[in-house]
């Protein structure tokens, strides 16, 4: 029988499962970035909280930069899936998987191996980089030179100060969770201001968010242990033709407290038995018309005010006095032009053979025409040459110009508008009101009791003063202050005439 024709076998239909939209190179790259960022974030958080002294600038990296990379990685993951889906919809039936990962392709397998090796190396570098970033953000160089080039004046003054071996974060942050969080928030604000270049010039002081000195300063300094007197010697030069030297040697009565005796001396202001509070009407706390002294044991108080201050100060503006109200420039001292020039003359780096060099050097540094740091050397040189244009001045002039330029560069920052004129130093009372903000015989209670007068022997005993042989005549009982320019006007304070530059 003839063979019957057979019908063709029906075609087999294979159901192809659509690949995931996340199966693409873009999402894979984003996934690696996200994993590395998450790993770095976790590592930085662990190091941040495991370390005793908190660093707000590390917080910027931990809670802003690392999450930023994490978000970017996740955006790439979902962005790649979206792009892959869009391609599939637009090219239905064609090569829909444009960026897909195909493990069956030998070429792609080679790329995947290289990608995996690169991803592993990236993770390792992220861990190493996070660790190194942690330590670098703790460094003073990071605080003073990288993010805070805006604070170059503070960096320069910090390096030559008495706290140059104390890390920035130990004073500006300290320990404790509350201040740690506040410092992170403030650090974020500073980063934004620096990035947008809208920070103030000069940097505003006093810092409103600086924590109490008892939490910071007294970690190292113990006021009660500074008992007795501290000897100090102040070397000056008069603004006359001969640059006449004048020295005052004295004992400062820092703390006269002894067991069983009432507290006294300069550190009485922060003694444990009484609380001193005050109200300042200006941002720099130089004008103080009201203050209150409260006995901590019985709660009684005495309120002192000037005659022109009426009413009561706002409760939220009353400040409890602590170390920082007098020691307000502990790490960032801006010496006056007078002091800086006098130190150079005393050290012998600035000649005193040129007539009136002390006065002229201060005038050269204080020129209003100097508005940029780069132009200061030339303007100082031109000023000094105009004052010393005689032939017999030539041998000393070049050295004097170089030294005055050097002193200017270390003490005055024209572009940042930062120098002693905007940063008062409340220790003492010669160039700024300092002690006389309160001890001026103008503050009194309703009963007429005045704040203790600040005559020249209240806080210090003058042992010797003058020049040459006069300094050998020590007087243990102290002597009356002898002003080198004649009798003092009892109605004036030192800062009424002295201002750190040319006297008023």
Secondary structure, DSSP 8 states (H G I E B T S, - for coil): --------------------TT-SHHHHHHHHHHHHHHHHHHHHHHHHHHSSS--HHHHHIIIIIHHHHHHHHHHHHHHHHHHHHHHHHHTTTS---SS---TT-HHHHHHHHHHHHHHHHHHHHHHHHHHHHHHHHTSHHIIIIITTGGGHHHHHHHHTSTTTTS-HHHHHT-SSHHHHHHHHHHHHHHHHHHHHT---SS--SS-TT---HHHHGGGT--GGG--EEEEEEEEEE-SSTT--EEEEEEEEEEE---TTS---SGGGGG-SSEEEEEEESSTTS--EEEEEEEETTT--EEEEE-TT--S---GGG-EE--GGGTSTTSS-----HHHHHHHHHHHTSS-S-STTHHHHHHHHHT-TT--SHHHHHHHHHHHHHHH--SGGGHHHHHHHHHHHHHHHHHH-BTTTTBSTTTS---SSSSSS-GGGGT-SS--B-TT--B-----TTTSEEEEEEESGGGGG---TT------TTS---TT--HHHH--SSS--
